[in-house]
């Protein structure tokens, strides 16, 4: 009993070393088998005209964003839900934008009222302008009438003056004759050749003639003054014809008011257009608050929740069209020369390994890269590979992003 203890203690390390060697041997054997299997897999597949590749199903993701910022009212779908094109998926609160719409409509109403008022004012001013122009024309005609009247008065005054001057000349001649006759009769009366009554009669005649001359001289002076006054009236009438100041001022004032009213009308019309544009823009933005699905798709990510405030352009949902999914696969550098765009393939899903989905190589990466990080073994991740896309022709919305899958590429197909 006492001798068995030390032997057990010394034998334990030996058994541990033996187990480690055995495990190491099995691991080496497993790696060798895996390497051989992979080599045989690619070689045998190539020999049979096929190249087996592996990867995951991916799709063309569409980020659905908000065109207008605001608070999210509700989101109708979650990850994994199917949506149809045109389906309402997100609604953003319209409280703020409705206030903007009311303000824009108020500005539009005010602009319309200003336009109507300007149109009415233009009508009033046009009537006033027409009346002013009529008054001006009447003033011109009146001025012409006054000129004609003044010319007639001037002609009459001139005739009166000429007549008075002629009468004065006649009276002056009569006065000379009466003075000679008086002198003769005075001499004859002294000599007793005529009677004294005849001498007195000659004196009376002379005195009467003197009075007549004085009267006619006064008449000439009055006629001359009348003539001068008529000339002044004619000059004034002619001046008024070329410048009827009051009527002209009225016309200018009405024309100025008309220009101002027309400017106000133009400004009101421009304000109406601006207000209408604002209303249309806000109404369009209100429509944008209802975010609709652009395609038939499945929701892959829900970036926000109700109550969140989003800005214009921010993504709220991510969706993928399951009708355009593809297999993202990788080929070692040594095999890429066998693959061409357009080659047919069959895709096998891990969830349905017996069903081959018709597919086609649609894209090959132009440069090699290291194996993606979702490869779990470090030794595999350091290998250089070429990525490719293999589009599934009729996925029937069964393959979904993230599913692992394999594909057989038909190497002899040159489609």
Secondary structure per residue as TSV (DSSP state, phi and psi in degrees):
chain	resnum	aa	ss	phi	psi
A	1	X	-	360.0	-45.2
A	2	X	T	-69.7	-27.0
A	3	X	T	-80.8	-21.3
A	4	X	H	-73.0	-24.2
A	5	X	H	-63.0	-53.4
A	6	X	H	-62.8	-36.5
A	7	X	H	-65.1	-37.5
A	8	X	H	-65.8	-41.4
A	9	X	H	-65.6	-37.9
A	10	X	H	-76.5	-26.6
A	11	X	H	-81.3	-21.1
A	12	X	H	-62.4	-48.6
A	13	X	H	-59.6	-34.8
A	14	X	H	-65.0	-42.5
A	15	X	H	-65.1	-37.8
A	16	X	H	-63.0	-42.6
A	17	X	H	-65.0	-37.5
A	18	X	H	-64.0	-41.3
A	19	X	H	-64.2	-41.8
A	20	X	H	-64.2	-40.7
A	21	X	H	-63.6	-39.4
A	22	X	H	-66.2	-43.2
A	23	X	H	-64.4	-40.4
A	24	X	H	-63.7	-41.0
A	25	X	H	-63.6	-42.6
A	26	X	H	-65.4	-38.5
A	27	X	H	-64.4	-43.6
A	28	X	H	-62.9	-41.7
A	29	X	H	-63.7	-39.6
A	30	X	H	-65.6	-43.7
A	31	X	H	-64.1	-40.9
A	32	X	H	-63.7	-40.9
A	33	X	H	-65.8	-40.1
A	34	X	H	-65.0	-41.1
A	35	X	H	-63.2	-44.7
A	36	X	H	-64.2	-40.2
A	37	X	H	-64.9	-42.6
A	38	X	H	-63.8	-44.2
A	39	X	H	-61.0	-45.1
A	40	X	H	-65.9	-35.4
A	41	X	H	-62.2	-51.9
A	42	X	H	-67.0	-41.4
A	43	X	H	-65.2	-46.9
A	44	X	H	-66.7	-38.8
A	45	X	H	-64.3	-42.5
A	46	X	H	-63.4	-38.4
A	47	X	H	-65.5	-31.4
A	48	X	T	-88.2	7.2
A	49	X	T	82.2	16.3
A	50	X	E	-131.9	152.7
A	51	X	E	-127.8	119.0
A	52	X	E	-87.5	127.4
A	53	X	E	-128.1	160.7
A	54	X	E	-132.1	159.6
A	55	X	E	175.0	-152.8
A	56	X	E	-131.1	153.0
A	57	X	E	-74.5	132.9
A	58	X	E	-132.0	172.0
A	59	X	-	-147.1	171.5
A	60	X	-	-87.1	106.8
A	61	X	E	-81.1	135.1
A	62	X	E	-111.4	120.2
A	63	X	E	-89.6	114.7
A	64	X	E	-89.4	118.8
A	65	X	E	-117.5	170.8
A	66	X	-	-90.9	127.3
A	67	X	S	-78.0	-25.6
A	68	X	S	-125.8	133.5
A	69	X	-	-75.0	158.2
A	70	X	E	160.6	-172.9
A	71	X	E	-90.9	134.3
A	72	X	E	-74.0	123.0
A	73	X	E	-79.8	-53.8
A	74	X	E	-156.5	158.1
A	75	X	E	-124.5	124.7
A	76	X	-	-84.0	-13.0
A	77	X	-	-134.8	164.1
A	78	X	-	-128.2	177.0
A	79	X	T	-56.8	134.3
A	80	X	T	93.4	-14.5
A	81	X	-	-75.2	145.8
A	82	X	E	-90.3	141.2
A	83	X	E	-128.7	151.5
A	84	X	-	-105.9	156.6
A	85	X	T	-60.7	133.7
A	86	X	T	85.0	-2.9
A	87	X	-	-75.2	137.5
A	88	X	E	-70.8	120.6
A	89	X	E	-116.4	-28.4
A	90	X	E	-144.2	141.1
A	91	X	E	-127.8	134.9
A	92	X	E	-106.3	141.2
A	93	X	-	-58.1	141.0
A	94	X	-	-109.2	16.6
A	95	X	H	-58.7	-51.3
A	96	X	H	-66.2	-43.4
A	97	X	H	-72.2	-27.7
A	98	X	H	-66.5	-37.0
A	99	X	H	-63.2	-40.6
A	100	X	H	-62.7	-39.4
A	101	X	H	-64.3	-42.4
A	102	X	H	-62.0	-41.5
A	103	X	H	-63.2	-41.6
A	104	X	H	-65.8	-39.5
A	105	X	H	-66.6	-36.5
A	106	X	H	-64.3	-41.6
A	107	X	H	-64.2	-37.9
A	108	X	H	-64.6	-43.4
A	109	X	H	-62.5	-43.9
A	110	X	H	-63.7	-39.6
A	111	X	H	-65.8	-38.2
A	112	X	H	-64.8	-42.3
A	113	X	H	-62.5	-41.1
A	114	X	H	-63.7	-39.6
A	115	X	H	-63.2	-47.4
A	116	X	H	-61.6	-40.4
A	117	X	H	-64.6	-40.3
A	118	X	H	-65.9	-39.2
A	119	X	H	-63.0	-44.2
A	120	X	H	-63.0	-42.3
A	121	X	H	-64.3	-37.9
A	122	X	H	-63.0	-40.0
A	123	X	H	-61.1	-44.3
A	124	X	H	-63.2	-44.4
A	125	X	H	-67.0	-37.9
A	126	X	H	-62.9	-40.9
A	127	X	H	-62.4	-44.0
A	128	X	H	-63.9	-39.0
A	129	X	H	-65.2	-42.1
A	130	X	H	-61.7	-41.3
A	131	X	H	-65.5	-40.1
A	132	X	H	-64.8	-41.3
A	133	X	H	-65.5	-38.6
A	134	X	H	-63.5	-44.3
A	135	X	H	-61.2	-38.2
A	136	X	H	-65.6	-44.0
A	137	X	H	-62.5	-41.4
A	138	X	H	-62.5	-38.6
A	139	X	H	-63.1	-39.0
A	140	X	H	-64.4	-44.3
A	141	X	H	-64.4	-41.0
A	142	X	H	-60.9	-39.7
A	143	X	H	-63.4	-40.7
A	144	X	H	-61.7	-42.1
A	145	X	H	-62.8	-41.4
A	146	X	H	-65.9	-35.6
A	147	X	H	-64.5	-45.7
A	148	X	H	-61.8	-41.7
A	149	X	H	-64.2	-42.2
A	150	X	H	-65.4	-38.7
A	151	X	H	-64.0	-40.8
A	152	X	H	-64.3	-43.6
A	153	X	H	-62.6	-39.4
A	154	X	H	-64.0	-41.4
A	155	X	H	-63.8	-42.1
A	156	X	H	-65.1	-41.0
A	157	X	H	-63.5	-39.4
A	158	X	H	-65.0	-41.2
A	159	X	H	-65.2	-42.6
A	160	X	H	-61.2	-41.4
A	161	X	H	-63.9	-44.0
A	162	X	H	-62.7	-42.1
A	163	X	H	-64.1	-42.9
A	164	X	H	-64.6	-40.1
A	165	X	H	-65.0	-39.6
A	166	X	H	-65.1	-43.4
A	167	X	H	-63.8	-37.8
A	168	X	H	-63.7	-42.7
A	169	X	H	-62.7	-40.8
A	170	X	H	-63.3	-43.3
A	171	X	H	-65.4	-38.5
A	172	X	H	-64.2	-38.7
A	173	X	H	-65.7	-42.4
A	174	X	H	-61.8	-37.0
A	175	X	H	-64.3	-42.5
A	176	X	H	-60.8	-43.7
A	177	X	H	-64.9	-40.1
A	178	X	H	-66.5	-37.4
A	179	X	H	-64.5	-42.7
A	180	X	H	-64.8	-43.0
A	181	X	H	-63.7	-42.2
A	182	X	H	-61.9	-45.7
A	183	X	H	-59.6	-42.4
A	184	X	H	-64.4	-45.8
A	185	X	H	-66.1	-36.6
A	186	X	H	-60.5	-43.8
A	187	X	H	-64.6	-45.8
A	188	X	H	-65.5	-36.2
A	189	X	H	-66.3	-38.2
A	190	X	H	-64.1	-39.5
A	191	X	H	-77.2	-12.6
A	192	X	T	82.1	15.0
A	193	X	S	-78.1	-26.9
A	194	X	S	-131.2	167.9
A	195	X	-	-81.7	155.1
A	196	X	H	-63.9	-31.7
A	197	X	H	-60.1	-37.9
A	198	X	H	-67.9	-37.7
A	199	X	H	-64.9	-41.3
A	200	X	H	-64.4	-36.9
A	201	X	H	-63.8	-39.7
A	202	X	H	-64.7	-37.8
A	203	X	H	-66.0	-42.4
A	204	X	H	-62.2	-41.4
A	205	X	H	-60.7	-40.9
A	206	X	H	-64.7	-42.6
A	207	X	H	-63.2	-39.8
A	208	X	H	-63.2	-40.9
A	209	X	H	-65.7	-38.2
A	210	X	H	-60.1	-44.0
A	211	X	H	-63.1	-39.6
A	212	X	H	-63.7	-42.3
A	213	X	H	-60.3	-43.6
A	214	X	H	-62.0	-42.3
A	215	X	H	-65.4	-42.6
A	216	X	H	-72.4	-28.4
A	217	X	H	-65.7	-40.4
A	218	X	H	-64.6	-37.9
A	219	X	H	-64.5	-39.3
A	220	X	H	-62.3	-42.9
A	221	X	H	-63.2	-41.7
A	222	X	H	-65.6	-41.1
A	223	X	H	-65.3	-36.3
A	224	X	H	-65.7	-43.1
A	225	X	H	-62.7	-40.4
A	226	X	H	-63.6	-37.1
A	227	X	H	-65.0	-44.4
A	228	X	H	-62.3	-41.8
A	229	X	H	-63.4	-38.2
A	230	X	H	-66.4	-38.8
A	231	X	H	-61.7	-43.2
A	232	X	H	-62.7	-41.4
A	233	X	H	-63.7	-39.0
A	234	X	H	-65.7	-44.1
A	235	X	H	-60.0	-43.9
A	236	X	H	-64.0	-41.3
A	237	X	H	-64.0	-41.1
A	238	X	H	-65.0	-40.5
A	239	X	H	-62.8	-43.2
A	240	X	H	-64.5	-28.3
A	241	X	H	-64.9	-38.0
A	242	X	H	-85.5	-14.8
A	243	X	-	-149.7	80.8
A	244	X	-	-80.8	89.8
A	245	X	H	-60.6	-44.1
A	246	X	H	-65.9	-47.9
A	247	X	H	-66.2	-38.4
A	248	X	H	-63.4	-42.4
A	249	X	H	-61.8	-40.3
A	250	X	H	-61.8	-42.6
A	251	X	H	-64.0	-47.3
A	252	X	H	-59.7	-42.2
A	253	X	H	-63.1	-43.7
A	254	X	H	-65.6	-39.9
A	255	X	H	-63.8	-41.2
A	256	X	H	-63.9	-43.5
A	257	X	H	-63.1	-36.8
A	258	X	H	-65.0	-42.8
A	259	X	H	-61.5	-43.7
A	260	X	H	-62.3	-44.4
A	261	X	H	-64.9	-38.2
A	262	X	H	-66.4	-37.8
A	263	X	H	-63.9	-41.6
A	264	X	H	-64.1	-38.2
A	265	X	H	-64.2	-44.3
A	266	X	H	-62.0	-43.5
A	267	X	H	-63.0	-40.3
A	268	X	H	-65.8	-39.9
A	269	X	H	-65.3	-40.4
A	270	X	H	-64.9	-39.5
A	271	X	H	-64.9	-36.3
A	272	X	H	-62.6	-45.3
A	273	X	H	-62.7	-43.1
A	274	X	H	-63.7	-42.6
A	275	X	H	-66.0	-40.3
A	276	X	H	-62.7	-41.9
A	277	X	H	-61.6	-40.9
A	278	X	H	-63.8	-43.4
A	279	X	H	-62.7	-45.4
A	280	X	H	-62.5	-42.5
A	281	X	H	-64.3	-43.9
A	282	X	H	-66.1	-40.2
A	283	X	H	-64.7	-37.6
A	284	X	H	-64.4	-40.5
A	285	X	H	-65.1	-35.0
A	286	X	H	-62.4	-39.9
A	287	X	H	-63.3	-34.2
A	288	X	H	-69.7	-16.1
A	289	X	T	-66.8	-24.6
A	290	X	E	-91.0	104.1
A	291	X	E	-87.0	120.7
A	292	X	E	-107.4	151.5
A	293	X	-	-71.1	129.1
A	294	X	S	-78.6	-17.2
A	295	X	S	-146.3	166.7
A	296	X	S	-75.9	123.4
A	297	X	E	-161.0	179.3
A	298	X	E	-117.7	141.9
A	299	X	E	-77.1	127.1
A	300	X	E	-107.6	-22.7
A	301	X	E	-153.8	139.7
A	302	X	E	-118.0	103.1
A	303	X	-	-80.6	-23.6
A	304	X	-	-134.2	168.9
A	305	X	-	-125.5	160.2
A	306	X	T	-54.6	139.1
A	307	X	T	98.5	-19.2
A	308	X	-	-72.2	149.8
A	309	X	E	-101.3	124.3
A	310	X	E	-114.0	157.9
A	311	X	-	-108.6	165.3
A	312	X	T	-60.7	131.5
A	313	X	T	91.6	-9.9
A	314	X	-	-73.5	137.2
A	315	X	E	-74.0	132.1
A	316	X	E	-110.8	-32.2
A	317	X	E	-142.0	150.6
A	318	X	E	-119.4	132.8
A	319	X	E	-132.3	157.3
A	320	X	E	-132.2	135.1
A	321	X	-	-80.4	113.2
A	322	X	G	-73.2	-6.9
A	323	X	G	-84.3	-7.8
A	324	X	G	-127.1	32.6
A	325	X	-	-76.0	162.1
A	326	X	E	-147.9	163.3
A	327	X	E	-95.3	123.1
A	328	X	E	-92.7	106.1
A	329	X	E	-121.3	167.7
A	330	X	E	-132.8	141.0
A	331	X	E	-124.4	135.0
A	332	X	E	-59.6	156.0
A	333	X	G	-55.6	-38.0
A	334	X	G	-68.9	-16.6
A	335	X	G	-106.2	-9.5
A	336	X	G	-65.3	-26.3
A	337	X	G	-65.0	-16.1
A	338	X	G	-88.1	-9.5
A	339	X	-	-107.4	136.5
A	340	X	-	-134.7	152.1
A	341	X	T	-64.2	134.5
A	342	X	T	104.2	-14.3
A	343	X	-	-66.8	142.5
A	344	X	E	-78.9	159.6
A	345	X	E	-155.2	165.8
A	346	X	E	-122.8	129.1
A	347	X	E	-104.2	133.0
A	348	X	E	-119.2	124.0
A	349	X	E	-86.9	145.6
A	350	X	T	-62.1	-30.2
A	351	X	T	-80.0	-13.1
A	352	X	E	-146.5	69.9
A	353	X	E	-67.7	-17.8
A	354	X	E	-89.8	-12.4
A	355	X	E	-100.2	121.6
A	356	X	E	-96.1	122.5
A	357	X	E	-92.5	120.4
A	358	X	E	-57.3	135.9
A	359	X	E	-149.0	179.4
A	360	X	E	-154.5	140.6
A	361	X	E	-72.1	120.9
A	362	X	E	-113.8	-14.8
A	363	X	E	-159.8	139.6
A	364	X	E	-128.3	133.2
A	365	X	-	-60.4	139.1
A	366	X	S	-74.0	-19.2
A	367	X	S	-131.8	151.1
A	368	X	-	-76.9	156.4
A	369	X	E	-145.5	170.6
A	370	X	E	-75.5	153.7
A	371	X	-	-57.3	137.2
A	372	X	-	-56.0	157.9
A	373	X	T	-68.3	-14.4
A	374	X	T	-76.9	0.1
A	375	X	S	-79.4	129.3
A	376	X	-	-85.5	-18.4
A	377	X	-	-99.1	131.1
A	378	X	H	-61.3	-39.8
A	379	X	H	-63.0	-31.5
A	380	X	H	-76.9	-30.7
A	381	X	H	-70.6	-21.7
A	382	X	T	-87.6	-0.9
A	383	X	S	-80.2	146.2
A	384	X	E	-82.9	130.3
A	385	X	E	-137.7	166.0
A	386	X	E	-114.1	127.2
A	387	X	E	-82.4	154.8
A	388	X	E	-150.7	161.9
A	389	X	E	-116.4	128.9
A	390	X	E	-118.1	106.8
A	391	X	E	-79.4	131.6
A	392	X	E	-83.7	124.4
A	393	X	T	-69.5	-45.0
A	394	X	T	-135.0	77.9
A	395	X	-	-70.7	-17.2
A	396	X	T	54.5	25.1
A	397	X	T	60.7	23.7
A	398	X	T	-91.3	-51.9
A	399	X	S	-66.4	133.3
A	400	X	-	-125.0	151.1
A	401	X	T	-55.0	136.8
A	402	X	T	99.3	-17.5
A	403	X	-	-70.6	132.2
A	404	X	E	-72.5	146.3
A	405	X	E	-157.4	160.0
A	406	X	E	-117.5	164.5
A	407	X	E	-146.8	140.0
A	408	X	E	-101.9	115.3
A	409	X	E	-90.8	126.7
A	410	X	E	-79.0	105.8
A	411	X	T	-72.9	-22.1
A	412	X	T	-92.3	5.8
A	413	X	-	-94.4	123.6
A	414	X	-	-115.9	35.1
A	415	X	-	-58.3	360.0
